[in-house]
Amino acid sequence: MNTADQYLKAIYLVQRMKDGPAATGALADMLDVSPASVNEMIGKLEERELVDHEKYKGATLTDEGIRRAEEALQTYCIIERFLANVLEVENFREEAHALEAVIDDTVAERLDTIIDRRSECPDCFDAEADKCCHLELGVSETAD
């Protein structure tokens, strides 16, 4: 998953939480980057027709942006579930966030054959809790 996909995923999640456009500040907080970085990437995503941006209102994903964001979120969920349930990594969320930028589709597909991912993924992801609603942990959830 590349940086653009991480932004698409963040916009998707913020849109779900706010039930509307994703504000630059909310995206900067979620991604732990500056608002200027968010504005720069939103401009690039808008050029690729993945995002519609209205100044002072926020970013909204296009249909293609939604498709790519859902794929990115599903990849994240695969990584998270693999780390938590197969490897029993204690800080699985931290590790999943770090790994999502470097795991490509091929690796995600192979990891997906190992885990027991629900068919409703990524719709089962709770954006506010920052986790899958159905994640069954084999380790303590101290890394929140």
Buried (B, 14 or more C-beta within 10 A) or exposed (E): BEEBBBBBBBBBBBBBBEEEBBBBEBBBBBBEBEEEBBBEBBEEBBEEEBBBBEEEEBBBBBEEBBEBBBBBBBBBBBBBBBBBBEEEBBBBBEBBBEBBEEBEEEBBEEBBEEBEBBEEBBEBBBBEEBBBEBBEEEBEEEBE
